[in-house]
C-alpha cells in the first residue's frame, strides 16, 4: 500500500492495536508547503487523532518532502531512527518521546505527540528563558554519548553498534551539505544576501581557517567516539519549564563527542547575536549561561562516570566543539534559507546586522578556538567580539547598542 494522508488511517487500523475501528481516526499531513519552518523536511509527517488520543507518524521515502535538492536517500533510516529512540529512552529517561509502533517495510513509525510542549527555537525567539536548559542539554548529551562510547562498550559491541548505525547517506548530508561551505552561484540575490556571501568569502580567505574547517569535516567520518544525534539543534528540542525532550534522530551515527555539542550551541550563538541587536541584555546573559551550563554539566558527568579520562582530552573535545559551533553557525546563514533565529527580528536591516554579528562571532571562535580552555574565556571572547562589532558599526557613539 502506498502511504499517504488518504491511506494511512486504513493501513494503521489493520496493522496496529493502538486504534479501534468504532470511532474516526483523523489523519492530517504536516508539510513545508503549509509551514516553512515545520520540522522533518526530509520526511513525511502526519498527526493522528482518535478521541482524546493524538500521535505523530514519521514516514520516510527516497524522495524528500521539501524542495531542497538532494540525491535519493535510503528510507531505511526511518527504522534506524526508531531503534535510536528505543536505545536512548533507556539512557536518558524522560528526555525522548515515547514510541509505539514501527514498520521497517513501510518505513514509518508512530511516536508521542509533543504538542503539549513548545519548540525550543521558537520559544527562544520570543525571549522565553528556561533556567535548566543548559544543564538538561549537557546531561542528555553526556548520558547518551558516554553510554554508547568506546570507553564503556566492549570492542565487539562497539563495532556492532558502529556497523548497525553506519547511516552512510545521512553522513554524506552532514559532510557535503551541512558543514561544507555553499558554493556561490549565479541566481539572483538581494543586496543583503550578496553581502552575506561576501562575508563568507572573506572568512574562507584565511588559509588557516579554511584548512581547519576541512580537518573538522574529515573528523566526522574518521573520529568515531560515540553514537551522536547528528542533527541536534534547537528546533529538535521540545521544552517547558519542567520538561525537555529531543526528537528527529534520523542522523544517528558514530562520530566525535564534540559534534553534537557544537551543533546545538550554534543556535545559541545565533540567538545571542539576534538579542544583541535587539538590545536585550537579560536574554544575552541567559544565553551565555546556557553555553556555560552545557559544557560544565557535560564534562562533570564524564568526570564522574569515566574514570581515567585526561584533562587534555576534555580540552580537545571542548575546542573541537567550538569549531563545529562556528562552522554550523556560518553555514546556516550562508545557505540563505529561512532562519527563524534572525527572521524573528522582522526588519531586513536588523536581520542582516544580526547575521553579520553572528558570523563575526563564529569566525573569531574558529580562529581562536585552540587558545580557549574554559567556558569563561569563551564567553568573554564572545562579549568582546560583540562590543567590537558595535564599535566598528558606530564608531562615533561608543554607547550605542553596547550591552553591559
Protein Blocks (a to p, Z undefined) as FASTA:
>chain_A
ZZdfklmmmmmmmmpckbcckbccddddddfklomkbghklbccddddehjbccdddddd
fbdfbfbdcddddfklmmmmmmmmmmmmmmmghiaccdfbdcfknopaddddfklpccfk
lmmmnopacfklmmmmmmmmmmmmmmmgmklpcfklmmmmmmmmnommlmmmmmmmmmmc
cdddfbdcdfklmmmmmmmmmmmmpmklmmmmmmmmmmmmmmcfbcceklacfklcccdf
kbccdehjllgccddfklmmmmmmmmmmmmmmmmmmnopaklmmmmmmmmmmmmmmmmmm
mmmmmghiafklmmmmmmmmmmmmmmmmmmmmmnopacfklmmnopamlmmmmmmmmmmm
mmmmmmmmmmpcbfklmmmmmmmmmmmmmmmmmmmlmkgopaZZ
